Structures are given as C-alpha cells and as structure tokens.
Amino acid sequence: MTQRKMSSETERSLRASQAIFDGRPVTKDSMAQIMVTLESTVATVLLALFRDQRFAAAMLREALAPAVEERLALHEARHGRRDPR
C-alpha cells in the first residue's frame, strides 16, 4: 500500500481542525462545543478578510457553504457513506 503525499492545503486543514478540536474527544457532549468553536472561527476569518459584515455573510452563503457541500460530496464519493454518530 502506497501513501500519497498530502497537499499543503490538506496539511493546513488538518492543523486547523486539530486546533478547533483542541484535544476534545468526539462525543455527543463535546460536539456542540466543537461546533461553537468552528462557528466562531469561520466568523472571525470572514470578518478578517472582508471587514464588511454583510459582504462576509454573502461570502458564507454564496461561496463557502456551497464549497463545503462540494467537498463533503467528494468525500462521500471517494469513501462511501458513513453512519451518523
């Protein structure tokens, strides 16, 4: 079995994910806390990039959410559907 080298974007994503999880295990109790951290992180990044709140919200709706849905669909196509936790 050969290992593929991760792209630098994948490496950045994994490091960001680790920071958001902050060592918290994935349990029903911690999911809400992790999601709050993710929401806060996304809002902070959008506002840092696009100082205007309305424009940041538009970028979330029009660009970020569809791109995330696309990545999730790609993951499912590659790895199959998994049972929800």
Backbone torsions as a table, in degrees:
resi	resn	phi	psi	omega
1	MET	NA	127.2	-179.6
2	THR	-98.3	145.0	177.0
3	GLN	-96.9	132.5	175.4
4	ARG	-84.4	142.2	175.9
5	LYS	-73.2	133.3	178.8
6	MET	-73.1	143.5	174.6
7	SER	-71.3	159.5	179.0
8	SER	-63.2	-31.3	177.3
9	GLU	-66.3	-40.8	177.4
10	THR	-64.3	-42.0	178.5
11	GLU	-61.7	-43.8	177.4
12	ARG	-62.2	-42.0	179.7
13	SER	-62.3	-43.1	179.6
14	LEU	-65.4	-40.9	178.0
15	ARG	-64.7	-41.0	178.4
16	ALA	-64.9	-41.0	178.8
17	SER	-62.5	-43.1	178.6
18	GLN	-61.1	-40.1	178.8
19	ALA	-65.6	-40.2	179.8
20	ILE	-67.1	-41.5	178.3
21	PHE	-69.6	-33.0	175.3
22	ASP	50.3	41.5	177.0
23	GLY	78.2	0.0	-179.5
24	ARG	-76.3	132.8	176.3
25	PRO	-72.1	156.1	178.2
26	VAL	-84.9	102.2	176.6
27	THR	-131.7	167.1	177.8
28	LYS	-58.1	-36.0	-178.9
29	ASP	-70.8	-36.0	-175.6
30	SER	-87.2	-16.5	-177.0
31	MET	-57.7	-43.8	-179.6
32	ALA	-63.1	-42.3	179.3
33	GLN	-63.8	-42.2	179.7
34	ILE	-65.4	-40.7	178.8
35	MET	-65.0	-37.5	177.3
36	VAL	-63.2	-42.9	177.6
37	THR	-62.7	-42.3	178.3
38	LEU	-62.3	-47.4	179.6
39	GLU	-58.7	-44.8	-179.8
40	SER	-64.0	-40.0	179.4
41	THR	-65.0	-45.7	179.4
42	VAL	-61.5	-46.0	-179.9
43	ALA	-61.9	-42.4	180.0
44	THR	-62.9	-44.6	-179.7
45	VAL	-65.8	-45.3	179.8
46	LEU	-60.9	-42.5	180.0
47	LEU	-70.9	-30.6	176.0
48	ALA	-68.6	-35.6	-179.9
49	LEU	-79.3	-44.0	-173.1
50	PHE	-124.8	86.0	-172.4
51	ARG	-47.2	-27.5	-178.8
52	ASP	-79.4	122.8	-176.7
53	GLN	-61.8	-40.3	-179.3
54	ARG	-67.0	-41.0	178.5
55	PHE	-66.6	-40.0	177.8
56	ALA	-60.7	-43.0	178.4
57	ALA	-64.6	-39.2	177.9
58	ALA	-64.6	-39.3	178.2
59	MET	-64.9	-37.1	177.0
60	LEU	-61.6	-49.2	-177.8
61	ARG	-69.3	-48.0	-169.3
62	GLU	-86.8	-25.7	-175.3
63	ALA	-120.3	-53.5	-172.8
64	LEU	-69.5	-50.7	-178.0
65	ALA	-59.6	-47.0	177.6
66	PRO	-62.6	-36.1	179.2
67	ALA	-67.1	-39.0	177.5
68	VAL	-65.5	-43.2	178.0
69	GLU	-60.5	-38.2	178.4
70	GLU	-64.6	-42.9	178.4
71	ARG	-64.2	-39.2	178.1
72	LEU	-64.2	-41.3	178.1
73	ALA	-64.8	-40.0	177.8
74	LEU	-63.2	-42.4	178.1
75	HIS	-61.3	-43.6	178.9
76	GLU	-63.7	-39.6	179.7
77	ALA	-64.5	-35.8	-179.0
78	ARG	-79.2	-39.2	-170.1
79	HIS	-115.3	-5.5	-178.1
80	GLY	83.8	168.9	-178.1
81	ARG	-81.7	138.7	177.8
82	ARG	-111.8	151.7	176.8
83	ASP	-66.1	140.4	176.1
84	PRO	-67.0	155.8	-179.0
85	ARG	-71.4	NA	NA
